[in-house]
Amino acid sequence: MTEMVLYYFPLSTTSQKVRLCQYHKGISLGERVIDLTKLEQLTPEYLALNPSGQVPTLVVADQPLYEASIINEFLNEQFPEKPLLPADAVLRARIRAFVKYVDRGPTVDIATPTYRAWVGPALAKLPHEALLPQLERTPDPVHRARWLRTLRDQISDADVEAAYQAVERFLAHMEALLESGPYLFGADYTLADVEATPIVVRLQHLLRSDLIAKHPRVSAWLSRVQALPNFGPVYAFLNQQS
């Protein structure tokens, strides 16, 4: 197959979803880091690839693909070994519905405490006068508002608490799903597990493992996915930072 290049940021949960799929399948990709804290996603060069100014982007034969879940579907189709979707059509549809739910809900929710804890301090080291006009050009209005609120230190304790409450509801949903097997949709590791992993792991990194501990099946599931071969390469950057 034509060489593929993944543009990503290691700390990004959406980037982590694609890299978990990549390493699960043993796919060799070219890699380019886009440092969100340096606003590299807003450079003309990157916006030419991804007009939304978000990561990840997978470029295949000069054609850019956006959205982590869509990229993962593409990789799963192109590399059928170690499949991440089942043969059963109904179960595939249920997994896709779960992925869509995580994209729209928990992935957005976990960004609130992440931006306050990690992105805000990084932006504080940079001159605000130069940052403001750049951030105001962020194409997506939701992301633009989050970046501007982060820059202005406007993410409140109440905002963070509301986000954690939403993520707790997600954990409760996972707990119910895990009643039927070791993974979210039964006996096999699927795109649903790939999708959920970065959200739950982010809670650990934000020092909110207490939320996970309330859900014993989720705790056991997390230990299970952390022991898989694809986990270590994706999160190795944390060891490099410590």
Buried (B, 14 or more C-beta within 10 A) or exposed (E): EEEBBBBBBBBBBBBBBBBBBBBBBEBEBEEBBBEBBEBBBBBEEBBEBBEBBBBBBBBBEEEBBBBBBBBBBBBBEEBEEEBBBBEEEEBBEBBBEBBEBBBEBBBBBBBBBBBBBBBBEBBEEBEEEEBEEBBEEBBEEEBBEBBBBBBEEEBEEEBBEEBBEBBBEBBEBBBEBBEEEBBBBBEBBBBBBBBBBBBBBBBBBBEBEEBBEEBEBBBEBBEBBBEBEBBEEBBEEEEEEE
